[in-house]
């Protein structure tokens, strides 16, 4: 394999290795993705992002997402902002459309160097999560230690949002993987411990399937706001404080979820052939 250039980017500490495969197709194995994502012997990241030519005539690029464990997932809000930023810089515009496995995501640059992304509809039906059997997604009724009775939401990928009195006190590193692999979730699940601070403010910690505890999760923040609003705990717009910083989330009246947050470039480089062999 020839030497590959990469860009290391992050959104609130949720970090990515971004590879541009628009000119040269790129097919990485699970082991190769794991090698790149390894924080000791590779570059290190939560997700590896592959940018490809768009299939839709409306989109600027197609974005594929591989978790640190090598598996492919459907959506990532923080990565969408990162990719949209690079596309907007290339085009010299303030607007980009990113194609993903769950559809086209519309991104725009806003004041303060932030990027806003329309993450699409919040899916609330049990089949759309998906769950293993028909249930009311507002009350799943499962319990694991301090985590009880979550709300299920799919914002491009599946989430179980548990409301707690103190998000910091939840041993998410031990409970998270147990909930992730619960039999109710055939495609596994992302796990949020959400603390309601006020009607316009949430504190959320995230266990991300295939990754572990992450500094920030855009779709997790979206899911937490939707879940809180469905329970009558917040308004339809709120600040969501994650380990790595704050995202602005709005569940609009048309049921689309709008996420606004920052983007940063850490460094650029090339992957040595030995890393991928």
Secondary structure, 3 states (H helix, E strand, C coil): CCCEEEEEEEECCEEEEEEECCCCCCCCCHHHHHHHHCCCCCCCCCEEEEEEECCCCCCCEEEEEEECCCCEECCCHHHHHHHHHHHHHHHCCCEEEEEECCEEEEEEEEHHHEEEEEEEECECCHHHHCCCCCCCCCCCCCEECCEECCEEEECCCEEEEEECCCHHHCCHHHHHHHHHCCCCCCCCCEEEEEEEEECCEEEEEEEECCCEEECCCHHHHHHHHHHHHHCCCCCCEEEEEECCEEEEEEECCCCEEEEEECCEEEEEEEECHHHHC
